[in-house]
């Protein structure tokens, strides 16, 4: 909707409509994830919580640190899924007088908390594994193999629930990453259990725990980096600020562009604000509608706000300098 102001300021907000595409330039894009992930979260949480209980019981009975380590990791995933699910629900809440963007950024905070929590749990697992490596204890290899094999099925099935949304939503990507890494880790535990069954090399149990920790850190680092970047209002991956500026400068009658800002409102929505200097005056709502459509089409920027200025030297904009925000 367009709003006329005495200072020729135009705030144009894109009309609401489904945004189910992914970013055409790669990265995690910023397109809406499908609406059926609520069911995926519920199924994933139920499956993994039951598996955590099974791993804990059999890990204690079988004296397997690898199973207990994986149980701790899976528990962190259950909590992570809960956070991601809650964030997805909060992101759909309407704006209010206090939160004029709604609670969309909760999905970014959930992804960041997910990554931090996972790294903290991993540190505890690695610390315990180092201590156990110095003093290996007998492990019930058969139990380890059976439980870990079941974990491969559980984690693979859960990961598949989130596979379709992993590129379009950092929050869903976190859920997929955790489940996919769990499946690989459980498979590694199966291999270690088979080797211990025939060789009685019980130090492998702790060694696999350390390998699990290393793999988790490697897989989680990218999530931590990306979520922290978005939390600091960095330009979302796949969008180049100079390219957007060049596009705006190429618009009819645009003499200059300043105060350009691009940031993520959530893990699926990107916003933009910019001042366009147009000496001929306001271009009309039709052109602004076209600009919004092209920003959505080419850059997946779904919430642009454009301020029109005539460049009057007697009333210069206070935000002309690129270092100003």
Residue, then its C-alpha position, 0 to 999 in steps of 0.5 A: x500500500x502506498x502512503x503519500x507524505x509531504x516530504x515525498x517519502x514513499x513506503x511501499x510494502x509488498x503485498x502478502x502472497x505465498x513465498x515458497x520458492x528457494x533462492x535462485x543464487x544458492x545459499x539458504x535463500x530466504x523463502x518460506x518453508x512449507x507449512x507442514x513442518x509442524x508435523x515433521x517437528x512433532x514426529x521427529x521429537x517423539x522418535x528422537x526422545x524415545x531413542x534417547x531413552x533407549x540409548x541411555x538405558x542400554x548405554x549404562x547396561x552395556x558400559x558404552x560411552x559411545x552410546x551415552x555420548x550419542x544419547x547426549x547428542x540426541x537429547x540436544x537435538x530434541x531440545x533443538x527441535x523444540x526450539x526450532x518448532x517454537x521459533x517457527x510458530x512464533x515467526x507466524x505471529x502477527x505484528x504488534x505495537x511493541x513488535x512491529x515486525x512480529x517475532x520473525x527474528x525468533x527463528x534466527x535466535x533459535x538457530x543460533x541457540x541451537x548451534x551454541x547448545x550443540x557445541x557445549x554438549x559436544x565439549x562435555x562429550x569430548x572431555x569425558x571421552x578423553x578421560x575414558x580413553x586413558x582407562x578403557x572399560x569393557x563394552x557390550x558390543x552386541x548392545x552397542x551394535x543393535x541400538x546404534x543400528x536402530x539409531x541410523x533408521x530413526x535419525x535418517x527418517x527424521x532427517x528426511x522429514x526436513x530435507x525439502x526445507x533445508x535450503x530455504x530456511x536456516x531454522x529447518x537447515x539446523x534441524x536437518x543438519x542435526x538429524x543427518x549428522x546423527x545418522x552418520x554418527x550412529x553408523x560410525x558407532x555400529x562400525x566400532x561395535x562390530x570391530x570391538x566384537x571381534x577384537x576387544x579393542x574397547x578403546x575404540x568406544x572412546x575414540x569413536x566418541x572423540x570422532x563424533x565430537x569432531x564431526x559435530x563441531x565441523x558440521x555445526x560451525x557453518x550453522x553457528x557462523x550463518x546464524x550469528x551473521x543474520x543475528x547481526x543483521x548481515x546481508x543474507x547469503x546469496x545477495x550481493x549489495x553492490x548488485x542490488x545498488x546497481x539495479x536501483x541506480x539503473x531504474x528510470x530517473x534515479x540519480x543516486x541511491x543512499x542509505x541502502x540496508x539489506x537484512x534478514x527479518x527471519x530465516x526465510x524473509x529478507x528486507x530492504x530499505x533505501x533512499x532513491x534520489x529522483x529529481x523529477x519527483x515521485x514516480x508513481x505507485x505503478x513503478x514502485x510496484x514493479x520495483x518491488x516485484x523485481x526485487x522479489x523476483x531477482x533477489x528474493x527481497x520480500x519486504x522493501x521500503x523505498x524513500x523517494x527524494x528529489x535531491x533538493x540542495x536546500x534540504x539535503x538528506x541527513x543520511x547521504x553518507x555511506x558510513x551513516x546508519 
